[in-house]
Amino acid sequence: MHSSEHRLEIDMPQVLDQLQQMATTSVTPHIRREMLRASCRVVELALRESTSLRPRSNTTVR
């Protein structure tokens, strides 16, 4: 981490597409469940990070 501004860019359609592909590949239900849980965590963290990085100033500034 050398840059002070840590930005997490996520291409949501691509991520969801990859999840869809993973879910349809022949993996055991246990692995699929683990992957879904992990990916949900990733998306959750990414959303939290992106909202915390960009404060909603458009509600205050009119």
MMTF fields as JSON, N, C-alpha, C and O atoms, coordinates in Angstrom:
{
  "mmtfVersion": "1.0.0",
  "mmtfProducer": "UNKNOWN",
  "numBonds": 247,
  "numAtoms": 248,
  "numGroups": 62,
  "numChains": 1,
  "numModels": 1,
  "chainsPerModel": [1],
  "groupsPerChain": [62],
  "chainIdList": ["A"],
  "bondAtomList": [4, 2, 8, 6, 12, 10, 16, 14, 20, 18, 24, 22, 28, 26, 32, 30, 36, 34, 40, 38, 44, 42, 48, 46, 52, 50, 56, 54, 60, 58, 64, 62, 68, 66, 72, 70, 76, 74, 80, 78, 84, 82, 88, 86, 92, 90, 96, 94, 100, 98, 104, 102, 108, 106, 112, 110, 116, 114, 120, 118, 124, 122, 128, 126, 132, 130, 136, 134, 140, 138, 144, 142, 148, 146, 152, 150, 156, 154, 160, 158, 164, 162, 168, 166, 172, 170, 176, 174, 180, 178, 184, 182, 188, 186, 192, 190, 196, 194, 200, 198, 204, 202, 208, 206, 212, 210, 216, 214, 220, 218, 224, 222, 228, 226, 232, 230, 236, 234, 240, 238, 244, 242],
  "bondOrderList": [1, 1, 1, 1, 1, 1, 1, 1, 1, 1, 1, 1, 1, 1, 1, 1, 1, 1, 1, 1, 1, 1, 1, 1, 1, 1, 1, 1, 1, 1, 1, 1, 1, 1, 1, 1, 1, 1, 1, 1, 1, 1, 1, 1, 1, 1, 1, 1, 1, 1, 1, 1, 1, 1, 1, 1, 1, 1, 1, 1, 1],
  "groupList": [{"groupName": "MET", "atomNameList": ["N", "CA", "C", "O"], "elementList": ["N", "C", "C", "O"], "formalChargeList": [0, 0, 0, 0], "bondAtomList": [1, 0, 2, 1, 3, 2], "bondOrderList": [1, 1, 2], "singleLetterCode": "M", "chemCompType": "L-PEPTIDE LINKING"}, {"groupName": "HIS", "atomNameList": ["N", "CA", "C", "O"], "elementList": ["N", "C", "C", "O"], "formalChargeList": [0, 0, 0, 0], "bondAtomList": [1, 0, 2, 1, 3, 2], "bondOrderList": [1, 1, 2], "singleLetterCode": "H", "chemCompType": "L-PEPTIDE LINKING"}, {"groupName": "SER", "atomNameList": ["N", "CA", "C", "O"], "elementList": ["N", "C", "C", "O"], "formalChargeList": [0, 0, 0, 0], "bondAtomList": [1, 0, 2, 1, 3, 2], "bondOrderList": [1, 1, 2], "singleLetterCode": "S", "chemCompType": "L-PEPTIDE LINKING"}, {"groupName": "GLU", "atomNameList": ["N", "CA", "C", "O"], "elementList": ["N", "C", "C", "O"], "formalChargeList": [0, 0, 0, 0], "bondAtomList": [1, 0, 2, 1, 3, 2], "bondOrderList": [1, 1, 2], "singleLetterCode": "E", "chemCompType": "L-PEPTIDE LINKING"}, {"groupName": "ARG", "atomNameList": ["N", "CA", "C", "O"], "elementList": ["N", "C", "C", "O"], "formalChargeList": [0, 0, 0, 0], "bondAtomList": [1, 0, 2, 1, 3, 2], "bondOrderList": [1, 1, 2], "singleLetterCode": "R", "chemCompType": "L-PEPTIDE LINKING"}, {"groupName": "LEU", "atomNameList": ["N", "CA", "C", "O"], "elementList": ["N", "C", "C", "O"], "formalChargeList": [0, 0, 0, 0], "bondAtomList": [1, 0, 2, 1, 3, 2], "bondOrderList": [1, 1, 2], "singleLetterCode": "L", "chemCompType": "L-PEPTIDE LINKING"}, {"groupName": "ILE", "atomNameList": ["N", "CA", "C", "O"], "elementList": ["N", "C", "C", "O"], "formalChargeList": [0, 0, 0, 0], "bondAtomList": [1, 0, 2, 1, 3, 2], "bondOrderList": [1, 1, 2], "singleLetterCode": "I", "chemCompType": "L-PEPTIDE LINKING"}, {"groupName": "ASP", "atomNameList": ["N", "CA", "C", "O"], "elementList": ["N", "C", "C", "O"], "formalChargeList": [0, 0, 0, 0], "bondAtomList": [1, 0, 2, 1, 3, 2], "bondOrderList": [1, 1, 2], "singleLetterCode": "D", "chemCompType": "L-PEPTIDE LINKING"}, {"groupName": "PRO", "atomNameList": ["N", "CA", "C", "O"], "elementList": ["N", "C", "C", "O"], "formalChargeList": [0, 0, 0, 0], "bondAtomList": [1, 0, 2, 1, 3, 2], "bondOrderList": [1, 1, 2], "singleLetterCode": "P", "chemCompType": "L-PEPTIDE LINKING"}, {"groupName": "GLN", "atomNameList": ["N", "CA", "C", "O"], "elementList": ["N", "C", "C", "O"], "formalChargeList": [0, 0, 0, 0], "bondAtomList": [1, 0, 2, 1, 3, 2], "bondOrderList": [1, 1, 2], "singleLetterCode": "Q", "chemCompType": "L-PEPTIDE LINKING"}, {"groupName": "VAL", "atomNameList": ["N", "CA", "C", "O"], "elementList": ["N", "C", "C", "O"], "formalChargeList": [0, 0, 0, 0], "bondAtomList": [1, 0, 2, 1, 3, 2], "bondOrderList": [1, 1, 2], "singleLetterCode": "V", "chemCompType": "L-PEPTIDE LINKING"}, {"groupName": "ALA", "atomNameList": ["N", "CA", "C", "O"], "elementList": ["N", "C", "C", "O"], "formalChargeList": [0, 0, 0, 0], "bondAtomList": [1, 0, 2, 1, 3, 2], "bondOrderList": [1, 1, 2], "singleLetterCode": "A", "chemCompType": "L-PEPTIDE LINKING"}, {"groupName": "THR", "atomNameList": ["N", "CA", "C", "O"], "elementList": ["N", "C", "C", "O"], "formalChargeList": [0, 0, 0, 0], "bondAtomList": [1, 0, 2, 1, 3, 2], "bondOrderList": [1, 1, 2], "singleLetterCode": "T", "chemCompType": "L-PEPTIDE LINKING"}, {"groupName": "CYS", "atomNameList": ["N", "CA", "C", "O"], "elementList": ["N", "C", "C", "O"], "formalChargeList": [0, 0, 0, 0], "bondAtomList": [1, 0, 2, 1, 3, 2], "bondOrderList": [1, 1, 2], "singleLetterCode": "C", "chemCompType": "L-PEPTIDE LINKING"}, {"groupName": "ASN", "atomNameList": ["N", "CA", "C", "O"], "elementList": ["N", "C", "C", "O"], "formalChargeList": [0, 0, 0, 0], "bondAtomList": [1, 0, 2, 1, 3, 2], "bondOrderList": [1, 1, 2], "singleLetterCode": "N", "chemCompType": "L-PEPTIDE LINKING"}],
  "groupTypeList": [0, 1, 2, 2, 3, 1, 4, 5, 3, 6, 7, 0, 8, 9, 10, 5, 7, 9, 5, 9, 9, 0, 11, 12, 12, 2, 10, 12, 8, 1, 6, 4, 4, 3, 0, 5, 4, 11, 2, 13, 4, 10, 10, 3, 5, 11, 5, 4, 3, 2, 12, 2, 5, 4, 8, 4, 2, 14, 12, 12, 10, 4],
  "groupIdList": [1, 2, 3, 4, 5, 6, 7, 8, 9, 10, 11, 12, 13, 14, 15, 16, 17, 18, 19, 20, 21, 22, 23, 24, 25, 26, 27, 28, 29, 30, 31, 32, 33, 34, 35, 36, 37, 38, 39, 40, 41, 42, 43, 44, 45, 46, 47, 48, 49, 50, 51, 52, 53, 54, 55, 56, 57, 58, 59, 60, 61, 62],
  "secStructList": [7, 7, 1, 1, 1, 7, 7, 7, 7, 7, 7, 2, 2, 2, 2, 2, 2, 2, 2, 2, 2, 2, 2, 2, 1, 1, 7, 7, 2, 2, 2, 2, 2, 2, 2, 2, 2, 2, 2, 2, 2, 2, 2, 2, 2, 2, 2, 2, 2, 2, 2, 2, 2, 1, 7, 7, 6, 6, 6, 6, 7, 7],
  "xCoordList": [0.841, 0.0, 0.87, 1.218, 1.219, 2.012, 1.148, 1.485, 0.039, -0.819, -1.71, -2.254, -1.862, -2.658, -4.136, -4.889, -4.553, -5.951, -6.178, -5.769, -6.839, -7.123, -8.508, -9.513, -8.544, -9.836, -10.132, -9.274, -11.345, -11.734, -12.739, -13.905, -12.261, -13.144, -13.68, -12.918, -14.973, -15.58, -16.514, -17.372, -16.318, -17.206, -18.316, -18.175, -19.422, -20.469, -21.029, -21.164, -21.355, -21.873, -20.89, -21.291, -19.614, -18.62, -18.54, -18.461, -18.562, -18.511, -19.711, -19.561, -20.902, -22.101, -22.066, -22.536, -21.51, -21.398, -20.48, -20.773, -19.373, -18.44, -19.082, -18.887, -19.858, -20.561, -21.523, -21.622, -22.223, -23.174, -22.453, -22.928, -21.3, -20.532, -20.049, -20.104, -19.575, -19.1, -20.23, -20.033, -21.413, -22.529, -22.999, -23.571, -22.753, -23.233, -22.179, -22.492, -20.933, -19.92, -20.174, -20.856, -19.607, -19.894, -19.005, -17.929, -19.474, -18.782, -19.749, -20.962, -19.204, -20.064, -20.874, -20.435, -22.045, -22.888, -22.145, -22.368, -21.271, -20.534, -19.633, -19.62, -18.883, -17.977, -18.772, -18.384, -19.892, -20.718, -21.232, -21.261, -21.63, -22.135, -21.029, -21.256, -19.832, -18.703, -18.355, -18.072, -18.375, -18.05, -19.089, -18.753, -20.354, -21.41, -21.26, -21.423, -20.947, -20.778, -19.618, -19.719, -18.509, -17.324, -17.591, -17.195, -18.271, -18.526, -19.501, -19.373, -20.473, -21.399, -20.63, -20.909, -19.669, -18.843, -18.054, -17.969, -17.489, -16.694, -17.55, -17.16, -18.725, -19.617, -20.046, -20.085, -20.366, -20.78, -19.683, -19.949, -18.46, -17.335, -17.095, -16.822, -17.199, -16.963, -17.996, -17.665, -19.252, -20.303, -20.081, -20.223, -19.732, -19.503, -18.345, -18.402, -17.278, -16.095, -16.413, -15.993, -17.151, -17.44, -18.349, -18.198, -19.293, -20.17, -19.423, -19.709, -18.461, -17.709, -16.702, -16.359, -16.228, -15.278, -15.962, -15.401, -17.18, -17.901, -19.068, -20.149, -18.858, -19.979, -21.055, -20.763, -22.305, -23.39, -23.584, -24.405, -22.823, -22.908, -24.056, -24.437, -24.614, -25.67, -26.971, -27.865, -27.07, -28.275, -28.179, -29.191, -26.945, -26.785, -26.663, -27.226, -25.929, -25.722, -26.852, -27.017, -27.605, -28.717, -28.55, -29.375],
  "yCoordList": [-1.21, 0.0, 1.252, 1.766, 1.739, 2.962, 4.188, 5.276, 4.031, 5.198, 5.425, 4.477, 6.687, 7.002, 6.772, 6.425, 6.964, 6.783, 5.362, 4.991, 4.58, 3.199, 3.138, 3.396, 2.794, 2.751, 1.34, 0.669, 0.914, -0.43, -0.329, 0.006, -0.627, -0.558, -1.944, -2.907, -2.041, -3.345, -3.25, -2.371, -4.181, -4.253, -5.243, -6.452, -4.702, -5.558, -6.549, -7.728, -6.129, -7.108, -8.252, -9.41, -7.922, -8.966, -9.917, -11.133, -9.361, -10.189, -11.132, -12.329, -10.582, -11.407, -12.471, -13.59, -12.123, -13.088, -14.236, -15.401, -13.897, -14.932, -15.825, -17.04, -15.202, -15.988, -16.966, -18.127, -16.483, -17.331, -18.536, -19.669, -18.259, -19.335, -20.327, -21.538, -19.81, -20.69, -21.565, -22.745, -20.973, -21.713, -22.832, -23.823, -22.666, -23.673, -24.734, -25.76, -24.504, -25.531, -26.687, -26.542, -27.839, -29.04, -29.078, -29.676, -28.435, -28.503, -29.092, -29.105, -29.572, -30.149, -29.049, -27.9, -29.373, -28.352, -27.618, -26.428, -28.327, -27.683, -26.585, -25.471, -26.902, -25.91, -24.737, -23.578, -25.058, -23.989, -23.066, -21.846, -23.647, -22.851, -21.954, -20.786, -22.525, -21.741, -20.598, -19.486, -20.869, -19.818, -18.707, -17.524, -19.098, -18.087, -17.222, -16.003, -17.866, -17.109, -16.142, -14.983, -16.621, -15.774, -14.606, -13.471, -14.901, -13.846, -12.814, -11.621, -13.27, -12.329, -11.402, -10.205, -11.958, -11.159, -10.116, -8.954, -10.539, -9.625, -8.466, -7.302, -8.808, -7.769, -6.83, -5.612, -7.413, -6.621, -5.641, -4.461, -6.136, -5.279, -4.196, -3.043, -4.583, -3.616, -2.501, -1.327, -2.878, -1.866, -0.933, 0.284, -1.515, -0.697, 0.26, 1.431, -0.264, 0.554, 1.696, 2.833, 1.386, 2.41, 3.494, 4.668, 3.114, 4.126, 4.964, 6.151, 4.357, 5.125, 6.048, 7.103, 5.651, 6.501, 7.73, 8.825, 7.533, 8.662, 9.063, 8.481, 10.055, 10.534, 11.137, 11.81, 10.887, 11.371, 12.872, 13.31, 13.638, 15.095, 15.665, 16.82, 14.863, 15.402, 15.627, 16.334, 15.016, 15.249, 16.588, 17.258, 16.985, 18.236, 19.412, 20.479, 19.217, 20.307, 20.325, 19.383, 21.373, 21.484, 22.757, 23.045],
  "zCoordList": [0.0, 0.0, 0.0, 1.063, -1.172, -1.18, -1.413, -0.948, -2.125, -2.357, -1.154, -0.587, -0.762, 0.421, 0.152, 1.062, -1.091, -1.421, -1.914, -3.015, -1.075, -1.448, -2.063, -1.4, -3.332, -4.013, -4.501, -5.075, -4.265, -4.664, -5.796, -5.59, -6.999, -8.162, -8.471, -8.563, -8.627, -8.894, -10.083, -10.166, -10.998, -12.157, -11.814, -12.001, -11.309, -10.791, -11.815, -11.489, -13.025, -14.001, -14.247, -14.369, -14.316, -14.566, -13.376, -13.551, -12.169, -10.968, -10.922, -10.676, -11.162, -11.129, -12.219, -12.015, -13.371, -14.451, -14.061, -14.331, -13.426, -12.98, -11.93, -11.926, -11.032, -10.017, -10.679, -10.28, -11.686, -12.4, -13.029, -12.958, -13.642, -14.264, -13.213, -13.425, -12.074, -11.017, -10.487, -10.196, -10.367, -9.798, -10.726, -10.273, -12.022, -12.963, -13.26, -13.864, -12.844, -13.063, -12.108, -11.094, -12.456, -11.668, -10.426, -10.43, -9.382, -8.102, -7.083, -7.296, -5.984, -4.952, -4.293, -4.262, -3.766, -3.115, -1.993, -1.771, -1.297, -0.206, -0.746, -0.223, -1.791, -2.39, -2.943, -2.793, -3.586, -4.157, -3.05, -3.216, -1.937, -0.825, -0.266, 0.05, -0.153, 0.353, -0.589, -0.144, -1.888, -2.866, -2.819, -2.881, -2.708, -2.653, -1.405, -1.459, -0.282, 0.958, 0.834, 1.238, 0.273, 0.125, -0.825, -0.558, -1.94, -2.917, -2.36, -2.638, -1.576, -0.943, -0.006, 0.061, 0.71, 1.619, 0.83, 1.229, -0.276, -1.108, -1.604, -1.513, -2.133, -2.647, -1.523, -1.696, -0.373, 0.779, 1.197, 1.43, 1.289, 1.664, 0.619, 0.953, -0.643, -1.715, -1.684, -1.856, -1.462, -1.411, -0.218, -0.336, 0.931, 2.112, 1.88, 2.256, 1.247, 0.983, 0.017, 0.23, -1.038, -2.047, -1.474, -1.813, -0.607, -0.03, 0.994, 1.15, 1.698, 2.69, 2.005, 2.54, 0.82, 0.097, -0.479, -0.483, -0.964, -1.554, -0.666, -0.76, 0.197, 1.013, 0.131, -0.858, 0.503, -0.354, -0.165, 0.64, -0.911, -0.775, -1.589, -1.399, -2.5, -3.354, -2.571, -3.036, -1.371, -0.576, 0.143, 0.35, 0.531, 1.261, 0.297, 0.54, -0.793, -1.752, -2.771, -3.546, -2.765, -3.725, -4.547, -5.414]
}
